[in-house]
Amino acid sequence: MAILSDKDLKEIIQKENAIKVKEGPEIDYNLQLGPSSMDLRLGYEFGVLETRRVKALDTKGMNDYSDIKESKNVTPEEGMVVHPGEFVLGSTLEILKVPNNLVARIEGRSSYARLGLIPHAAAGFVDPGFEGNITLEIQNLGNVPITIYPEDRICQVVFETMTSESENPYGEKTDSKYMGQTGATGSRLDEEKR
């Protein structure tokens, strides 16, 4: 597998609509495009888990999950405070549309990690064929609250080539429960076949 360069990234973004913005400022290539990655910005919607209202999350019975996840919309001026140890869901402002011959990886930016903020805890692998906003699993590992702001560059995406085009891209699989997701999408573990 090979990582796409800035030249190739710009080409797939423009020709294949691989990264687009539906709501908010347009892509700023001078600011967002790096030598081998594209910075993605924080969206406006957050999912906050009100964990004090539940005894435990049961991965086989996710009924309590929808009762404790609250959506909150935030403006770029007010920001969202993430307290030490707190976990919130966010999303990217950009929508990804991964071509069938590529995979994408979402990585945190070191400028946030150096503050103790992990902008994307897991699930950083994006399958070929996926289309939608990327839900970010944001956690403050530091000792002080951190305010984050919509429209700020919080993570980056890297596209890599595959040995061949995917035979069964995401979206065509029966278990594609996050296809077309918008905003801070919570866990859909209850929809998973076991």
Helices and strands as residue ranges (DSSP letters): H 6-16, E 19-21, H 29-32, E 38-41, E 45-49, G 51-53, H 63-68, E 69-73, E 80-82, E 87-97, E 102-108, H 110-113, E 117-118, E 125-126, E 131-140, E 146-148, E 153-161, G 189-191
